[in-house]
Amino acid sequence: MPLTPAPRPILPLWGAVAASVVGGVLLTLAFPALSWWPMAFPAVVLALIGLVGRRLWSAVLVGFAFGAAFFFINLVFTARYLGPVPWIALSMFEAILTAALAIPITLAYRWLPRVMPSTISRLTLLPLLVAGLWTLREQIVGSWPYGGFPWGRIGITQAGSPLADLASWVGVSGLTFLIVLFCAAAIEYVRLGRLRAPLTALPAAVVAILLLAVPQFPTTPAGTLRVGAVQGNGPAGYFDVRTADAVLRAQLAATVPLFGEDMDVLLWPEGGVDSDPTADATTASVLDAVSERVDAPLIVSAVTERDGEYFNSSLLWLAGQGPVQTYDKRHPVPFGEYVPDRAFFEPFAPDLIGLIQREYTPGETAPFFDVDGVGVGLAICFDVIYDDVIWDGAQEGAQIYMFQTNNADFRGTDENLQQLAFARLAAIETGRSVVNLSTVGTSQVIAPDGRTIDGLAADVAGHMLTDVPLRTGLTPAVIAGEGIKIFLGWGSLIALSALGLVVAIRSRKDRSRKDRSRVDAKMPVSEGTGITG
């Protein structure tokens, strides 16, 4: 069967670049602080239509335009204290990855219609493949290099939308897939000009119903936990001017109103103490006194040293016993908490690299504490954007999550609100409450359905004392999350590779057929044998 001609671009190259830039800007509007979640849909549409019919280098340019417009705006908070170099470097690198991984999407638009040109294939199989490849791009950007940076996933834009419930079934990657699937199916419906054939809108309509009508997967109520949480608003930033133990004193001052209150556990944020309480006797005695005054265990975060290695640790502290359980941050921030390949990068920005003296070691323990029989899932700041930390906590038996973070280096930006969106979606995805506590805010207690139960505004000192719902039972997203990611992402790459192989084989056959036709056309035509008898 001969191949059909390759599709023509929907837009000229300049129009595709412009559309991608607009798409990238629109996508930033879907993220906090604005959180205009519907903007994710036109953003995806504009990003995709620019890739249809493109040659490879043109696709790279179009993909770069989308990635640069999005990341340079979305990640501007990274320039808050360290200046433009980290912001430009990170945004540029993410844009380059986005550009390179636009090529598979372009190839899907080129190859599938040539191999399977039927209307039903265009309306179903092509959108499925495109959505899978977009999801794969998010997975690669979010895992490579140095653990990746899964900050700009489409699914996160829906943390406050009616579509967020789907995350409990398919996870953040699955939510991304369904959003892109709807957009890609709608594009094909319009491209094929099937507006007068309503049944051909069925694929897009089915996805729309899934997005809007599927309720959150139910988890089982298991009582409540009375949680005290303290936001000290101390000088916890990298460049904040501080005296000795200033952060600890700020935390203590904000904790005092909770003394004498009944609670099951007291939570302090990341960076809530200035020294290692496992090595500093004065700090340890203060934590003992706090735990004794509230008559409850204290979950505190500190930089700890063991065997010459530094860890960003969460400690379950009991008066008179010290840390009885420890979790070490699994995903330290590259170029923030450690410098990968320091010898290579230092010559490019010696002053900035030189600021990072400690090299934090990734933790290997489960993100989980047993607090008097209640399972508590954990994440320390950057951890919250990684699926493995969230899923592992639930699978270990977490009935509630407690996320400790320090946003002091990003005061006055949207960073804390974007991180809060990750926490909210984690609550919905796992069907568990989340206490998301920052040193400087914004801090919130989030119900299993994503509602805000309690909160503290940014840049104020204060406390929360909240009866937080507990839940048991695992959602499909937690049980099958990694399998869903593998199936959607790498399954799509396998499908694309198979299409490419078919295109190559059929193209060779088509060339052979044309060559034979040209040879036949050049051969003389016999007009008779010339034999008489």
PyMOL commands that set and color helices and strands:
alter all, ss='L'
color gray80, all
select helices_A, chain A and resi 13-30+37-49+56-74+76-79+84-100+102-115+119-141+154-158+162-191+198-213+246-258+281-294+342-345+350-355+381-385+387-396+408-410+415-430+476-522
alter helices_A, ss='H'
color red, helices_A
select strands_A, chain A and resi 220-231+265-267+298-306+309-318+322-328+368-371+374-380+400-405+433-438+443-446+452-456+462-472
alter strands_A, ss='S'
color yellow, strands_A
deselect
rebuild
show_as cartoon
